Structures are given as C-alpha cells and as structure tokens.
Amino acid sequence: MRNRTSTVIKMHLKDRMSWFFIPWVFVLSFAFAVNYTISFFLDEDLYTGGLASIIIYTNVVGFMTLHQTFPFALGYSIRRTDYFLGTAATVAGFSAISALLLALLSVIESRWIVNWGTGLHFFHLPYLSDGTVLQRFFIFFIVLLHMYFLGFVLSSVHRRFRMTGILAVFIAFLLLSGIFSFVMLKYNLWIDLWSWLAGHTAFQLSLWLVPLVVLYAALSYWLLRRSAA
C-alpha cells in the first residue's frame, strides 16, 4: 500500500509544469509583475488582490487532476484508496511548500524590502497578515488545501454522476444561497454577521475551513470508490 501511494505521488510530481512552474513562474509572478509595474505610476500605496491568482489556480488544478490522472492510475492497477491517499499527500505537500514561500514573501515585503520600494502591498495585506508568521503560514496552507479539495470534490461528483451531478450541485447551491440571503435580509442579520466576522482574526476564521476540507476529502473518497474509470 505504501509503495502504491508513493507511486501516485511520483505520478503527480512528474507534472512539474502544473504543480510548480505554472502557479509560481507564470500565474503568481505574472500577477506580481503587472501590479509592480502599475505601482510605479501611482502616488499612493497599491493594495492588490493579485495573491488570489494562485488560490484560484489551485482550485482549477483540483478540478482537473482527477480527469487527467484517475483513469491512468487505475490502468496501472492502482487501488482507488491508494490513488486518493497519494493525491491528498501530494496536494498537502504542495500547499505546505507554497504556504511557506508565501509567508516568507510576506515577511520580506513588510520588513526587508518594504513594499518593494513602490508602495506595493502584494503578499503582506492588512487583516490577512495581522497575525504571526506561523499563523500566516497556516492561513495560506488551509486556504490552498480548501480550494484544491473544493475543486476535487466537484470533479469527483462529475466523475460519478457526470453533468447531471454538477448541475444538481449548482442548483442546490443557488437554492441554499437564495434561502440564506432571504433569511438574513428578512431578519436584518447582515449587520450582525459582518460584526461577528470583524470580531475575529483571519487566523480564527481560517480554522472554520478545516472541517470543510475534511468534508470535501471524505465526500471525494466516497465518490471515487463508486466511480467508473
């Protein structure tokens, strides 16, 4: 089992382009270069959301991974359990390395090369970076992990139920969102919600993603056990 799991990890890591070069060399570096260039022409500090580029990319990779590797893995007689464990280990490693680099870049931006000399706030952002370096690492780690498994569970739904399953998920999401919005508006709860959110740090709020990651992972595993190759 351990050998088969490591085989899945090696299979994923052979695609260095998707796991390393595209997110860091192309996606994030490009977003940084664009915002850095813009900051040269501004007379005030630039607070950018360019950091979200790697987070969105991770979500896309989570959705595409299953389609690209699952049939291939089963063709080499790798068990579904081993495939899931190997994939989970790979994304956990990717998220940990990426979170460490993002946390270090946040420190570099705020302490060593202060806002890159142009007033650019790219890695070190208000509220998000208010905690310790360890807390920043955890925030980046759990957000990346959450976005990957969100994409992965949607891909698992598609693998098991095809487009019918995806449509059912989005319809259910729209219905629940509509009901939630109606209740919040009817009972004037939006202000209470924003006050509650404002009363918690980014690190405290990120802890709420942990059960979601566990839920997505459990659903993905359950769906993969019942999916066709």
N, C-alpha and C positions, 0 to 999 in steps of 0.2 A: 504493500500500500504506500509506504513512504517513497519507494522508488518511482511508483507511478505518479504520485503527487509531484515529485521533483521533475519528472518528465514533462508534466503540464506546465510547470513554472518555466522550464527551459524553452518549451514551445512558445510561450508568450514572449519571453525575453529575446527570442530571435528577431522579433519585430521591433527592433530598436527605434525605427523611424516613428512608429505610433506612440511608443511609451516614453521616449526621451527627446528625440530631435524635434518632432513637430510641436509638442507642448512648450518646450523651453526655447529652442532655437528659432522657431517660426512664429508660433502664436504669441507667447508672452514677450519675447524680445521685440517682435514687430510692434505690439501694442505699446511697449515701453518707448521704443524709438519714435513712434508717432507723437505720443504725449510729451516726450522730452523735447522734440522739435517745436511743438506748439508752445511749450512753457518759455521758450526763448523770446517769444514775441508778446508775452504778457507782462504787465507791470504789477501783477499780484500773484499770489500763490495759486497753483493749479491743483485742485483735489480731483483725482480721476478715478473712474471705476474700471480702469484697464486691467486690474488684477482679476476681475471676473472672467477674463478670457480663458485662463487656464482651468477655471472651475467649470465653465460651460463645456470646454473641450473634453474634460474628464467625463462629463455626463454623456457626451456623444460616444466616447470610447466605450463606456459601459453598455450602451445600446448596441454597438457594432461588434463587440468582442464575441458574443455568442454566435452570431451569424457567420463570422469568419473562422472560428476555431472549433466549435462544438461538433459538427459533422466530421471534421478532420480527426479530432481526438477519438471519437467513437470508432472511426475506421481503423484505428490502431489498437483497438480492444482496450481502451482506457475506460474504466468504470465512471459512471456519472458522478459518484461521490468523490472520486479522485480528481475528476475534472473540476468540480466545484471547489474543493479544498485548494487545489493548485492555483485556480483563478483568484480565489479570495486571498491567498498568500501573496500572489503577485501584486494585486492592487493595494494590499496593505503595505507592501514594501515600497511601491511607487508613491503612495500617499505620504508615507513617513519621510522618504527622501525629499520629496517636493516640499512638504511642510517644514522640514529643517532648513532647506535653502530659502524658502520664503521668510521664515523667522529671522534668519541671518541677514537677509537683504533688508528687512525692516530695521534691524539694528544699525546696519551700515548707513541706511538712508537718514536715520534720526540722529546718529551720534558721530559717525566718521566722515561721511560726505554729506553734509547737511542739505537735504532736499536737492542733491545733485547740483548745487550751485545756481539753480534757476527757480527755486520755489516749487519744484515738482513734488507732490505727495502721491507716490505710486504704491509703495509697499507698506509704508507707515501711515496709517489713516486714523483720524480721530475715532474714538469709541472702539473700533476694532483692535487697535494696538494699545489700549489703555492699560492692559494687564502686564504681567511679567513675560519674559521671553518664552518660558515654558508654557504659559497659558496661550500665547500666540501660536506656538507650535501645535498645541492641541486643537485650537480652533481651525487652523488650516488643515490639519490631519483629518478631523472628523467631518469637515465640510467636503473635502475631496472624496473621502470614503462614502459619505452620504450621496453625493451626486453620482458617483460611479454605480453604486448599487441601485439607485433610483432608475438609472438607465438600464441596468442589468435585469431588474425585475420586470420592467416593461418589455424588454426583449424576450424574457422568459415567457411572459404572457403571450406574446406574438408567436413564439415557437410552439406553445401548447395549443393555443386557440386561433392562431392566425389573426387576420384583420378584425374578425368578429370580436375577439377578446380585447384588442386595443380600443376599438370603438366603444365597447361596453365600459372599459375603464374610464375613458374620457367623458362619456355621458354621465357616469356615476360621479365623476369629479365635478362636472358642471352643475349637476343637481345639488350635490352636497355644498358646493360653494355658494350657490344661489340661496339655499336654505339658511346657511350660516350668515350670509350678508343680510338676509331679511330679518333674522332674529336680532342681529347686532344693531340694525337700524331701528327696528320697531321698539326695542327696549333701551335705546340710547347707550349702548355698551361700547361703542368705538372709543370714546374718550377714556373709559376705564381700561380698555385693552392697551391703548398707547401708553397710558400712565404705568401700567404693570410692566410693559416692555422697557420703558425708560428707567424703571426702578431696578433693572437687572443689568449686569455687565454682559459684554459679548461672550465671555467665557461661560458665564452661568447659563445663558441662552443656548450655547452650543451643546451643553450637556443633554438638552432635550433631543438632540439628533441621535444620541446613542441608541435609545430604544427603536427609533425608526430604522437605523442601519441594521439592527438585529432582526427587525420585522421583514425588511426587504430581503435580507440574506436568507431567512427561513422560508419565505414565500418562493424565492428563486430556486432554492434547493428542492422544495416540494414539487414545483412545476417541472424542473428538469428531470426528476425521477419519473415523470409521467409523459414526457415529451418524446415525439418521434425524432429520429436522427435527421 
